[in-house]
């Protein structure tokens, strides 16, 4: 195994360090300007609750992006689940059955995504752009005019209960993150994901089942989106029917801010985890400070762009030095125009 | 100049040879019979569908999309994508709308202002993508939220609802050249012709195809790839800005969620794809964008008016159309590394 795995010696997670420093600075800052923010530790944990569904989605998206694909349908799938689980609960279906049913729906959507991407060979961006809108149409038409709400207490505990001092919702997020991190870092499947993203043809010639890996990743993304949707429904005590865009954008932002290469192959789940906390507290801190959610997401977008520009400036793609890149830039600039003389 | 063109991109689907087969291999030509069939079937299902009023209003709706799709085509030719066109449209509609509503900005100046806003915002995208080399999808996803936030800041909670009649009369379905042909269609056709001329007969246009087809080869061939990509995003912003004013003319209203709410991003991408553009770059043309938009508008209207499918299924309809458009185009199925690899495997086994 070690002979065919890509050389991955221990690298100091520089980006993770920067993110952690930023997170600590942010927490100190918010605690300083808002005395209620810290709330004795556990209070601080509950601050991030509303961001947790997005964080869970980010974990699924991270896997997909690591293979060099992208899944734009995660937000809509989560929305879909929240409506399905809601409708099932309102119809007095057993809680576990309802949850399983809802997650099964997104699993199937994820599987379909994977099948279309691999077997028909269509760009995942287009496939998931399409399924995103199909999934949200499904959700909207299922929800009708009034999304399902008013769930049994046992279900709401999932969203609002605490386990000791820690909110259940945070526990779920941590469990999902740890599972994804172990899957990516410690299993054969995870290694395949990285290889497929790093260099698909090399992966293929090493005998890695690329098609199966990609399908698996999209299906997993569906499962995780389903979990996020259940959490969403439990947290808001209602199904939500919209385009899911408000979940998708921050989820992708988390992944990219977490240092995952958008072209696949490189990234650390741990850093994505820190990025989720960073963005979650930033969003919540801004909302607490009285900013509108649109402004908060605007800052998120700015952060995404700035982080990427910094990252691209610091970490050149393999082989290209900063100097080489600059020279390329200058050469492009002064390159002769193909102009009619 | 002209002699360079075919060499730069031999598989553009130019009808130079003039064979019937070559003509029907063109996406824009394929679309016309399908549109006729949809129109006829819908007309039989519900005769009101072919009334001058319905046709006129669906064409007006298509014109907003046409402008967006024209811009999107420029960007997609370079192998890029612009997900920020919706808030660019929104910002332009809101700013021009407020100026028109509160200060009586004349239509001509309104169009100029809208285009200017689009150019500035497009230049923001261009800076990120071509100079700072941020992947287009991420860069424009970021600017999507930034421009959306700006739009919210500009509206400051209020909305545009009474613009001068000078604007709205063009958006009314009954204001037509001949019944069924609204004045806005003329504007859309002019924009298409201009964009088509630029794409087909100018050095810049040919460079777009070259860059999208093979950026490395284009660079080595002396094409200023950075500059070409930069201008492509600016052009896309320009069209989205103009589309914002057209949107304002059509609806007479605009608010903080204009553009984003009606999925203008999806519409523009779908229309460009249906018209024959491909994410893999180097393919697509202006006529395709126009026909793709009309096709989209026609299909959605047919879904609603003739087939009585509820409105909430419209996004799903667009989604299915995107998939069909790509599936129906074998050449579009190449691009990312995974897929080209799979393709090789399939070819090898056959």
HADDOCK unambig.tbl for C-alpha pairs under 7 A between the chains (distance, minus, plus):
assign (segid A and resid 118 and name CA) (segid B and resid 339 and name CA) 6.91 0.50 0.50
assign (segid A and resid 121 and name CA) (segid B and resid 333 and name CA) 5.49 0.50 0.50
assign (segid A and resid 121 and name CA) (segid B and resid 334 and name CA) 6.98 0.50 0.50
assign (segid A and resid 121 and name CA) (segid B and resid 339 and name CA) 5.20 0.50 0.50
assign (segid A and resid 122 and name CA) (segid B and resid 333 and name CA) 5.35 0.50 0.50
assign (segid A and resid 123 and name CA) (segid B and resid 336 and name CA) 6.93 0.50 0.50
assign (segid A and resid 127 and name CA) (segid B and resid 323 and name CA) 6.58 0.50 0.50
assign (segid A and resid 130 and name CA) (segid B and resid 319 and name CA) 3.80 0.50 0.50
assign (segid A and resid 130 and name CA) (segid B and resid 320 and name CA) 6.39 0.50 0.50
assign (segid A and resid 130 and name CA) (segid B and resid 322 and name CA) 6.43 0.50 0.50
assign (segid A and resid 130 and name CA) (segid B and resid 323 and name CA) 6.65 0.50 0.50
assign (segid A and resid 131 and name CA) (segid B and resid 319 and name CA) 6.38 0.50 0.50
assign (segid A and resid 133 and name CA) (segid B and resid 315 and name CA) 5.23 0.50 0.50
assign (segid A and resid 133 and name CA) (segid B and resid 316 and name CA) 5.07 0.50 0.50
assign (segid A and resid 133 and name CA) (segid B and resid 319 and name CA) 5.87 0.50 0.50
assign (segid A and resid 134 and name CA) (segid B and resid 315 and name CA) 6.60 0.50 0.50
assign (segid A and resid 134 and name CA) (segid B and resid 316 and name CA) 4.00 0.50 0.50
assign (segid A and resid 134 and name CA) (segid B and resid 319 and name CA) 6.17 0.50 0.50
assign (segid A and resid 137 and name CA) (segid B and resid 312 and name CA) 5.75 0.50 0.50
assign (segid A and resid 137 and name CA) (segid B and resid 313 and name CA) 5.27 0.50 0.50
assign (segid A and resid 137 and name CA) (segid B and resid 315 and name CA) 6.40 0.50 0.50
assign (segid A and resid 137 and name CA) (segid B and resid 316 and name CA) 5.67 0.50 0.50
assign (segid A and resid 140 and name CA) (segid B and resid 312 and name CA) 6.57 0.50 0.50
assign (segid A and resid 141 and name CA) (segid B and resid 312 and name CA) 6.32 0.50 0.50
assign (segid A and resid 200 and name CA) (segid B and resid 337 and name CA) 6.13 0.50 0.50
assign (segid A and resid 200 and name CA) (segid B and resid 338 and name CA) 5.53 0.50 0.50
assign (segid A and resid 201 and name CA) (segid B and resid 341 and name CA) 6.09 0.50 0.50
assign (segid A and resid 294 and name CA) (segid B and resid 149 and name CA) 5.34 0.50 0.50
assign (segid A and resid 294 and name CA) (segid B and resid 152 and name CA) 6.99 0.50 0.50
assign (segid A and resid 295 and name CA) (segid B and resid 149 and name CA) 5.18 0.50 0.50
assign (segid A and resid 297 and name CA) (segid B and resid 145 and name CA) 6.09 0.50 0.50
assign (segid A and resid 298 and name CA) (segid B and resid 145 and name CA) 4.85 0.50 0.50
assign (segid A and resid 298 and name CA) (segid B and resid 146 and name CA) 4.36 0.50 0.50
assign (segid A and resid 298 and name CA) (segid B and resid 149 and name CA) 4.97 0.50 0.50
assign (segid A and resid 301 and name CA) (segid B and resid 142 and name CA) 4.31 0.50 0.50
assign (segid A and resid 301 and name CA) (segid B and resid 143 and name CA) 6.49 0.50 0.50
assign (segid A and resid 301 and name CA) (segid B and resid 145 and name CA) 5.36 0.50 0.50
assign (segid A and resid 301 and name CA) (segid B and resid 146 and name CA) 5.69 0.50 0.50
assign (segid A and resid 302 and name CA) (segid B and resid 142 and name CA) 6.45 0.50 0.50
assign (segid A and resid 302 and name CA) (segid B and resid 146 and name CA) 6.34 0.50 0.50
assign (segid A and resid 304 and name CA) (segid B and resid 142 and name CA) 6.26 0.50 0.50
assign (segid A and resid 305 and name CA) (segid B and resid 139 and name CA) 6.37 0.50 0.50
assign (segid A and resid 305 and name CA) (segid B and resid 142 and name CA) 5.98 0.50 0.50
assign (segid A and resid 308 and name CA) (segid B and resid 134 and name CA) 6.89 0.50 0.50
assign (segid A and resid 309 and name CA) (segid B and resid 132 and name CA) 6.61 0.50 0.50
assign (segid A and resid 309 and name CA) (segid B and resid 134 and name CA) 6.75 0.50 0.50
assign (segid A and resid 332 and name CA) (segid B and resid 224 and name CA) 5.53 0.50 0.50
assign (segid A and resid 332 and name CA) (segid B and resid 225 and name CA) 6.80 0.50 0.50
assign (segid A and resid 332 and name CA) (segid B and resid 226 and name CA) 6.45 0.50 0.50
assign (segid A and resid 333 and name CA) (segid B and resid 224 and name CA) 6.68 0.50 0.50
assign (segid A and resid 335 and name CA) (segid B and resid 222 and name CA) 5.96 0.50 0.50
assign (segid A and resid 335 and name CA) (segid B and resid 223 and name CA) 6.99 0.50 0.50
assign (segid A and resid 335 and name CA) (segid B and resid 224 and name CA) 5.75 0.50 0.50
assign (segid A and resid 336 and name CA) (segid B and resid 222 and name CA) 5.77 0.50 0.50
assign (segid A and resid 337 and name CA) (segid B and resid 222 and name CA) 6.50 0.50 0.50
assign (segid A and resid 337 and name CA) (segid B and resid 223 and name CA) 5.89 0.50 0.50
assign (segid A and resid 337 and name CA) (segid B and resid 224 and name CA) 6.28 0.50 0.50
assign (segid A and resid 338 and name CA) (segid B and resid 203 and name CA) 6.96 0.50 0.50
assign (segid A and resid 338 and name CA) (segid B and resid 222 and name CA) 6.62 0.50 0.50
assign (segid A and resid 338 and name CA) (segid B and resid 223 and name CA) 6.07 0.50 0.50
assign (segid A and resid 339 and name CA) (segid B and resid 203 and name CA) 6.51 0.50 0.50
assign (segid A and resid 340 and name CA) (segid B and resid 1 and name CA) 5.75 0.50 0.50
